[in-house]
Amino acid sequence: MTPDAFIAIASGLAMVKAKTVLGAVRFAASGKTFATVGWPQAGWAVVKLAPADQRSLVSTCAGFRPEPGERGRRGVTLLHLCDVSEAQANRVLVAAWQNALAPQHTVAKTG
């Protein structure tokens, strides 16, 4: 998979805004970033998944892996683009996009 193909898939999702930041292209829906291509370096991308989606998707492709540390435990997932097919990238981008559009549940604090 190429960075241009990744950009085409992400840009084709509804309500997506793309922005170039320090040479990487960041994608957001509803004001929430869900994917970036060209980060942490050329040939890579990162997506923000729900942790459950991350667990199931990481097991499907050697090109997916959780980011090290706390962010990785919260669903941030690295994609090595040369190890990812367009079908796999489409699947992970849709999951990240849906996660960005999902209503955020907040827990009300009581006195």
MARSERO-974049 format. One record per residue (C-alpha): residue in one letter; x, y, z. Coordinates in Angstrom, 2 decimals. Example, Ala and Ser with C-alpha at 12.3 -4.5 7.8 and 13.67 -1.06 7.14 Angstrom:
2
VOMI; a; 12.30; -4.50; 7.80
VOMI; s; 13.67; -1.06; 7.14
***
This chain:
111
VOMI; m; 0.00; 0.00; 0.00
VOMI; t; 1.21; 3.47; -0.81
VOMI; p; 0.74; 6.66; 1.19
VOMI; d; -1.27; 8.08; -1.74
VOMI; a; -3.65; 5.09; -1.64
VOMI; f; -4.04; 5.53; 2.15
VOMI; i; -4.82; 9.23; 1.60
VOMI; a; -7.39; 8.37; -1.07
VOMI; i; -9.20; 5.89; 1.20
VOMI; a; -9.23; 8.24; 4.21
VOMI; s; -10.29; 11.25; 2.11
VOMI; g; -13.17; 9.24; 0.64
VOMI; l; -14.89; 8.77; 3.99
VOMI; a; -17.78; 11.12; 4.78
VOMI; m; -17.21; 14.35; 6.72
VOMI; v; -13.41; 13.99; 6.70
VOMI; k; -11.09; 16.98; 6.78
VOMI; a; -7.42; 16.56; 5.89
VOMI; k; -4.62; 18.82; 7.09
VOMI; t; -0.89; 18.64; 6.42
VOMI; v; 1.19; 19.02; 9.58
VOMI; l; 5.01; 18.81; 9.47
VOMI; g; 4.91; 16.73; 6.27
VOMI; a; 2.31; 14.27; 7.57
VOMI; v; -1.36; 14.29; 6.55
VOMI; r; -3.83; 14.20; 9.43
VOMI; f; -7.47; 13.15; 8.97
VOMI; a; -10.29; 14.20; 11.29
VOMI; a; -14.04; 13.64; 11.50
VOMI; s; -16.25; 15.64; 13.85
VOMI; g; -13.14; 17.49; 14.97
VOMI; k; -11.43; 14.28; 16.14
VOMI; t; -8.25; 13.02; 14.51
VOMI; f; -8.60; 9.37; 13.55
VOMI; a; -5.60; 8.78; 11.26
VOMI; t; -2.30; 10.28; 10.18
VOMI; v; -0.11; 9.13; 7.29
VOMI; g; 3.60; 9.92; 7.15
VOMI; w; 4.01; 9.61; 10.90
VOMI; p; 6.01; 8.55; 12.85
VOMI; q; 8.05; 8.52; 9.61
VOMI; a; 7.61; 8.07; 5.87
VOMI; g; 6.03; 4.73; 4.98
VOMI; w; 4.00; 4.56; 8.19
VOMI; a; 0.56; 5.63; 9.34
VOMI; v; -1.18; 5.74; 12.69
VOMI; v; -4.88; 5.26; 13.44
VOMI; k; -6.88; 5.66; 16.63
VOMI; l; -9.09; 2.65; 17.25
VOMI; a; -11.28; 1.51; 20.09
VOMI; p; -9.13; -0.92; 22.14
VOMI; a; -11.41; -3.86; 21.25
VOMI; d; -11.11; -3.05; 17.53
VOMI; q; -7.36; -2.77; 17.92
VOMI; r; -7.12; -6.22; 19.49
VOMI; s; -9.10; -7.88; 16.70
VOMI; l; -7.48; -5.97; 13.82
VOMI; v; -3.87; -6.31; 15.02
VOMI; s; -4.23; -10.07; 14.88
VOMI; t; -5.24; -9.94; 11.19
VOMI; c; -2.12; -8.29; 9.74
VOMI; a; 1.59; -8.27; 10.52
VOMI; g; 1.66; -4.61; 9.40
VOMI; f; -0.48; -3.48; 12.37
VOMI; r; 0.87; -3.05; 15.88
VOMI; p; -0.12; -1.06; 18.96
VOMI; e; 1.94; 2.06; 19.59
VOMI; p; 4.22; 1.43; 22.58
VOMI; g; 3.06; 2.72; 25.95
VOMI; e; -0.20; 4.16; 27.24
VOMI; r; -1.39; 5.51; 23.88
VOMI; g; -1.11; 2.03; 22.41
VOMI; r; -3.16; 0.58; 25.27
VOMI; r; -5.85; 3.17; 24.46
VOMI; g; -6.07; 2.05; 20.81
VOMI; v; -3.43; 4.04; 18.95
VOMI; t; -2.19; 1.65; 16.25
VOMI; l; 0.80; 1.86; 13.90
VOMI; l; 0.56; 0.63; 10.30
VOMI; h; 3.66; -0.21; 8.29
VOMI; l; 2.22; 0.58; 4.88
VOMI; c; 4.41; -1.80; 2.86
VOMI; d; 2.96; -4.68; 4.94
VOMI; v; -0.70; -3.62; 4.60
VOMI; s; -3.06; -4.28; 1.68
VOMI; e; -5.57; -1.69; 0.51
VOMI; a; -8.40; -3.91; 1.80
VOMI; q; -6.78; -4.09; 5.25
VOMI; a; -6.17; -0.33; 5.29
VOMI; n; -9.77; 0.29; 4.28
VOMI; r; -11.01; -1.91; 7.12
VOMI; v; -8.85; -0.22; 9.76
VOMI; l; -9.60; 3.30; 8.47
VOMI; v; -13.35; 2.67; 8.57
VOMI; a; -13.05; 1.37; 12.15
VOMI; a; -11.01; 4.44; 13.21
VOMI; w; -13.42; 6.81; 11.41
VOMI; q; -16.44; 5.18; 13.10
VOMI; n; -14.66; 5.50; 16.46
VOMI; a; -14.15; 9.23; 15.82
VOMI; l; -17.83; 9.70; 14.98
VOMI; a; -19.13; 7.65; 17.93
VOMI; p; -20.68; 9.69; 20.72
VOMI; q; -18.36; 9.97; 23.67
VOMI; h; -19.77; 8.63; 26.89
VOMI; t; -19.02; 10.66; 29.95
VOMI; v; -19.48; 9.60; 33.52
VOMI; a; -21.20; 12.20; 35.65
VOMI; k; -19.52; 12.90; 38.96
VOMI; t; -21.75; 12.93; 41.98
VOMI; g; -21.24; 15.11; 45.01
***
